[in-house]
């Protein structure tokens, strides 16, 4: 049973290696489309990160406002 398993694994590894000599042939139009897709994805991710930063900034401001309203007339002393 072990030998069959080893034989199957060896066959799979050899089959995977048989495609190593092939190279990916990309035409200029495909290369341009891939570059455009890459730029679009990067722009979308950049916008999403900016949106998350703005949301987090708003959450922090809301938390600070709530703390200020809660302790408006109290003096807080922090002792070290």
OpenMM code with the backbone's topology and positions (N, CA, C; nanometers):
from openmm import Vec3, app, unit

residues = "UNK UNK UNK UNK UNK UNK UNK UNK UNK UNK UNK UNK UNK UNK UNK UNK UNK UNK UNK UNK UNK UNK UNK UNK UNK UNK UNK UNK UNK UNK UNK UNK UNK UNK UNK UNK UNK UNK UNK UNK UNK UNK UNK UNK UNK UNK UNK UNK UNK UNK UNK UNK UNK UNK UNK UNK UNK UNK UNK UNK UNK UNK UNK UNK UNK UNK UNK UNK UNK UNK UNK UNK UNK UNK UNK UNK UNK UNK UNK UNK".split()
positions = [
    Vec3(0.0827, -0.1192, 0.0000),
    Vec3(0.0000, 0.0000, 0.0000),
    Vec3(0.0879, 0.1267, 0.0000),
    Vec3(0.1972, 0.1182, 0.0793),
    Vec3(0.2876, 0.2323, 0.0845),
    Vec3(0.3520, 0.2584, -0.0509),
    Vec3(0.3890, 0.1506, -0.1179),
    Vec3(0.4555, 0.1645, -0.2475),
    Vec3(0.3630, 0.2270, -0.3511),
    Vec3(0.2361, 0.1929, -0.3438),
    Vec3(0.1402, 0.2522, -0.4381),
    Vec3(0.1282, 0.4019, -0.4126),
    Vec3(0.1239, 0.4387, -0.2842),
    Vec3(0.1160, 0.5812, -0.2487),
    Vec3(0.2372, 0.6575, -0.2977),
    Vec3(0.3548, 0.6005, -0.2757),
    Vec3(0.4775, 0.6656, -0.3233),
    Vec3(0.4786, 0.6763, -0.4749),
    Vec3(0.4309, 0.5736, -0.5423),
    Vec3(0.4273, 0.5750, -0.6884),
    Vec3(0.3329, 0.6831, -0.7401),
    Vec3(0.2179, 0.6980, -0.6736),
    Vec3(0.1233, 0.8022, -0.7153),
    Vec3(0.1797, 0.9417, -0.6927),
    Vec3(0.2442, 0.9604, -0.5791),
    Vec3(0.3048, 1.0915, -0.5506),
    Vec3(0.4160, 1.1212, -0.6502),
    Vec3(0.4988, 1.0235, -0.6793),
    Vec3(0.6073, 1.0426, -0.7762),
    Vec3(0.5518, 1.0741, -0.9144),
    Vec3(0.4444, 1.0051, -0.9540),
    Vec3(0.3841, 1.0318, -1.0848),
    Vec3(0.3273, 1.1731, -1.0904),
    Vec3(0.2650, 1.2166, -0.9811),
    Vec3(0.2098, 1.3522, -0.9778),
    Vec3(0.3206, 1.4564, -0.9868),
    Vec3(0.4301, 1.4327, -0.9151),
    Vec3(0.5419, 1.5277, -0.9201),
    Vec3(0.6048, 1.5328, -1.0587),
    Vec3(0.6208, 1.4178, -1.1201),
    Vec3(0.6782, 1.4160, -1.2544),
    Vec3(0.5849, 1.4807, -1.3561),
    Vec3(0.4560, 1.4603, -1.3399),
    Vec3(0.3603, 1.5226, -1.4312),
    Vec3(0.3636, 1.6741, -1.4160),
    Vec3(0.3790, 1.7212, -1.2938),
    Vec3(0.3869, 1.8654, -1.2707),
    Vec3(0.5121, 1.9256, -1.3291),
    Vec3(0.6209, 1.8508, -1.3290),
    Vec3(0.7466, 1.9016, -1.3814),
    Vec3(0.7492, 1.9041, -1.5339),
    Vec3(0.6648, 1.8291, -1.5983),
    Vec3(0.6697, 1.8216, -1.7437),
    Vec3(0.6250, 1.9505, -1.8104),
    Vec3(0.5575, 2.0399, -1.7364),
    Vec3(0.5126, 2.1665, -1.7945),
    Vec3(0.6093, 2.2807, -1.7657),
    Vec3(0.7203, 2.2521, -1.6974),
    Vec3(0.8131, 2.3574, -1.6586),
    Vec3(0.8861, 2.4221, -1.7737),
    Vec3(0.8989, 2.3555, -1.8846),
    Vec3(0.9734, 2.4103, -1.9971),
    Vec3(0.8907, 2.5085, -2.0796),
    Vec3(0.7602, 2.5109, -2.0573),
    Vec3(0.6729, 2.5985, -2.1366),
    Vec3(0.6756, 2.7401, -2.0791),
    Vec3(0.6698, 2.8365, -2.1666),
    Vec3(0.6650, 2.9762, -2.1236),
    Vec3(0.5305, 3.0355, -2.1630),
    Vec3(0.4906, 3.1353, -2.0889),
    Vec3(0.3632, 3.2012, -2.1131),
    Vec3(0.3816, 3.3046, -2.2238),
    Vec3(0.3101, 3.2871, -2.3312),
    Vec3(0.3179, 3.3808, -2.4434),
    Vec3(0.2027, 3.4799, -2.4317),
    Vec3(0.2378, 3.6064, -2.4088),
    Vec3(0.1364, 3.7105, -2.3903),
    Vec3(0.1508, 3.8108, -2.5042),
    Vec3(0.0401, 3.8402, -2.5669),
    Vec3(0.0435, 3.9403, -2.6736),
    Vec3(0.0443, 4.0800, -2.6121),
    Vec3(0.0727, 4.1785, -2.6942),
    Vec3(0.0769, 4.3165, -2.6458),
    Vec3(-0.0593, 4.3621, -2.5953),
    Vec3(-0.1650, 4.3205, -2.6628),
    Vec3(-0.2991, 4.3609, -2.6184),
    Vec3(-0.3336, 4.2956, -2.4847),
    Vec3(-0.2930, 4.1697, -2.4676),
    Vec3(-0.3168, 4.1043, -2.3390),
    Vec3(-0.2352, 4.1697, -2.2287),
    Vec3(-0.1112, 4.2039, -2.2597),
    Vec3(-0.0254, 4.2701, -2.1613),
    Vec3(-0.0852, 4.4052, -2.1213),
    Vec3(-0.1363, 4.4805, -2.2184),
    Vec3(-0.1982, 4.6100, -2.1888),
    Vec3(-0.3250, 4.5912, -2.1053),
    Vec3(-0.4046, 4.4894, -2.1382),
    Vec3(-0.5270, 4.4634, -2.0610),
    Vec3(-0.4932, 4.4233, -1.9182),
    Vec3(-0.3878, 4.3414, -1.9018),
    Vec3(-0.3460, 4.3007, -1.7673),
    Vec3(-0.2961, 4.4204, -1.6870),
    Vec3(-0.2209, 4.5086, -1.7513),
    Vec3(-0.1711, 4.6276, -1.6823),
    Vec3(-0.2867, 4.7190, -1.6422),
    Vec3(-0.3844, 4.7353, -1.7310),
    Vec3(-0.5008, 4.8184, -1.6999),
    Vec3(-0.5813, 4.7583, -1.5849),
    Vec3(-0.5987, 4.6273, -1.5873),
    Vec3(-0.6696, 4.5602, -1.4768),
    Vec3(-0.5943, 4.5780, -1.3458),
    Vec3(-0.4638, 4.5675, -1.3519),
    Vec3(-0.3824, 4.5847, -1.2319),
    Vec3(-0.3960, 4.7261, -1.1765),
    Vec3(-0.3902, 4.8258, -1.2652),
    Vec3(-0.4070, 4.9649, -1.2206),
    Vec3(-0.5459, 4.9875, -1.1610),
    Vec3(-0.6470, 4.9284, -1.2236),
    Vec3(-0.7842, 4.9455, -1.1744),
    Vec3(-0.7987, 4.8833, -1.0355),
    Vec3(-0.7431, 4.7650, -1.0172),
    Vec3(-0.7513, 4.6984, -0.8871),
    Vec3(-0.6767, 4.7791, -0.7818),
    Vec3(-0.5590, 4.8294, -0.8164),
    Vec3(-0.4822, 4.9104, -0.7211),
    Vec3(-0.5569, 5.0373, -0.6844),
    Vec3(-0.6195, 5.1025, -0.7825),
    Vec3(-0.6972, 5.2233, -0.7548),
    Vec3(-0.8168, 5.1924, -0.6647),
    Vec3(-0.8846, 5.0799, -0.6921),
    Vec3(-0.9986, 5.0413, -0.6088),
    Vec3(-0.9552, 5.0115, -0.4661),
    Vec3(-0.8431, 4.9408, -0.4518),
    Vec3(-0.7930, 4.9096, -0.3175),
    Vec3(-0.7502, 5.0360, -0.2444),
    Vec3(-0.6879, 5.1285, -0.3160),
    Vec3(-0.6461, 5.2550, -0.2542),
    Vec3(-0.7676, 5.3332, -0.2057),
    Vec3(-0.8728, 5.3363, -0.2870),
    Vec3(-0.9951, 5.4074, -0.2474),
    Vec3(-1.0603, 5.3394, -0.1278),
    Vec3(-1.0587, 5.2072, -0.1260),
    Vec3(-1.1182, 5.1347, -0.0136),
    Vec3(-1.0410, 5.1605, 0.1157),
    Vec3(-0.9075, 5.1630, 0.1071),
    Vec3(-0.8269, 5.1929, 0.2263),
    Vec3(-0.8539, 5.3339, 0.2753),
    Vec3(-0.8670, 5.4293, 0.1837),
    Vec3(-0.8958, 5.5675, 0.2224),
    Vec3(-1.0331, 5.5756, 0.2900),
    Vec3(-1.1282, 5.5016, 0.2383),
    Vec3(-1.2613, 5.5006, 0.2982),
    Vec3(-1.2574, 5.4414, 0.4396),
    Vec3(-1.1818, 5.3332, 0.4573),
    Vec3(-1.1694, 5.2731, 0.5911),
    Vec3(-1.1006, 5.3687, 0.6876),
    Vec3(-0.9974, 5.4410, 0.6395),
    Vec3(-0.9301, 5.5380, 0.7266),
    Vec3(-1.0266, 5.6488, 0.7675),
    Vec3(-1.1066, 5.6964, 0.6733),
    Vec3(-1.2025, 5.8027, 0.7040),
    Vec3(-1.3073, 5.7533, 0.8037),
    Vec3(-1.3535, 5.6297, 0.7862),
    Vec3(-1.4516, 5.5745, 0.8801),
    Vec3(-1.3914, 5.5609, 1.0189),
    Vec3(-1.2675, 5.5114, 1.0268),
    Vec3(-1.2013, 5.4956, 1.1564),
    Vec3(-1.1780, 5.6321, 1.2215),
    Vec3(-1.1402, 5.7311, 1.1415),
    Vec3(-1.1200, 5.8654, 1.1949),
    Vec3(-1.2510, 5.9198, 1.2517),
    Vec3(-1.3617, 5.8961, 1.1803),
    Vec3(-1.4921, 5.9420, 1.2286),
    Vec3(-1.5312, 5.8698, 1.3577),
    Vec3(-1.5033, 5.7391, 1.3652),
    Vec3(-1.5316, 5.6649, 1.4878),
    Vec3(-1.4522, 5.7213, 1.6056),
    Vec3(-1.3245, 5.7538, 1.5819),
    Vec3(-1.2417, 5.8099, 1.6885),
    Vec3(-1.2952, 5.9452, 1.7330),
    Vec3(-1.3392, 6.0258, 1.6380),
    Vec3(-1.3945, 6.1567, 1.6726),
    Vec3(-1.5250, 6.1411, 1.7510),
    Vec3(-1.6076, 6.0444, 1.7120),
    Vec3(-1.7315, 6.0190, 1.7851),
    Vec3(-1.7033, 5.9724, 1.9272),
    Vec3(-1.6034, 5.8860, 1.9436),
    Vec3(-1.5662, 5.8394, 2.0771),
    Vec3(-1.5141, 5.9548, 2.1624),
    Vec3(-1.4302, 6.0387, 2.1045),
    Vec3(-1.3773, 6.1534, 2.1779),
    Vec3(-1.4893, 6.2488, 2.2162),
    Vec3(-1.5836, 6.2702, 2.1257),
    Vec3(-1.6979, 6.3572, 2.1553),
    Vec3(-1.7816, 6.2997, 2.2687),
    Vec3(-1.8041, 6.1682, 2.2680),
    Vec3(-1.8822, 6.1047, 2.3745),
    Vec3(-1.8103, 6.1174, 2.5086),
    Vec3(-1.6779, 6.1011, 2.5079),
    Vec3(-1.6011, 6.1156, 2.6326),
    Vec3(-1.6093, 6.2594, 2.6812),
    Vec3(-1.5950, 6.3553, 2.5908),
    Vec3(-1.6029, 6.4964, 2.6303),
    Vec3(-1.7403, 6.5308, 2.6867),
    Vec3(-1.8467, 6.4772, 2.6279),
    Vec3(-1.9810, 6.5041, 2.6805),
    Vec3(-2.0007, 6.4375, 2.8161),
    Vec3(-1.9442, 6.3191, 2.8343),
    Vec3(-1.9618, 6.2474, 2.9605),
    Vec3(-1.8870, 6.3151, 3.0742),
    Vec3(-1.7697, 6.3700, 3.0466),
    Vec3(-1.6874, 6.4300, 3.1515),
    Vec3(-1.6756, 6.5808, 3.1362),
    Vec3(-1.7786, 6.6440, 3.0834),
    Vec3(-1.7708, 6.7861, 3.0499),
    Vec3(-1.7367, 6.8727, 3.1711),
    Vec3(-1.8053, 6.8536, 3.2810),
    Vec3(-1.7872, 6.9418, 3.3971),
    Vec3(-1.6970, 6.8814, 3.5030),
    Vec3(-1.6383, 6.7700, 3.4780),
    Vec3(-1.5529, 6.7055, 3.5777),
    Vec3(-1.4070, 6.7298, 3.5438),
    Vec3(-1.3305, 6.7425, 3.6473),
    Vec3(-1.1869, 6.7516, 3.6285),
    Vec3(-1.1278, 6.6129, 3.6492),
    Vec3(-1.0414, 6.5747, 3.5592),
    Vec3(-0.9805, 6.4424, 3.5648),
    Vec3(-0.8316, 6.4617, 3.5885),
    Vec3(-0.7832, 6.3965, 3.6911),
    Vec3(-0.6421, 6.4033, 3.7235),
    Vec3(-0.5813, 6.2650, 3.7023),
    Vec3(-0.4755, 6.2597, 3.6282),
    Vec3(-0.4065, 6.1335, 3.6056),
    Vec3(-0.2788, 6.1364, 3.6871),
    Vec3(-0.2705, 6.0450, 3.7827),
    Vec3(-0.1539, 6.0380, 3.8693),
    Vec3(-0.0587, 5.9327, 3.8179),
    Vec3(0.0656, 5.9687, 3.8140),
    Vec3(0.1664, 5.8733, 3.7677),
    Vec3(0.2305, 5.8060, 3.8858),
] * unit.nanometer
topology = app.Topology()
chain = topology.addChain("A")
for resn in residues:
    res = topology.addResidue(resn, chain)
    for name in ("N", "CA", "C"):
        topology.addAtom(name, app.Element.getBySymbol(name[0]), res)
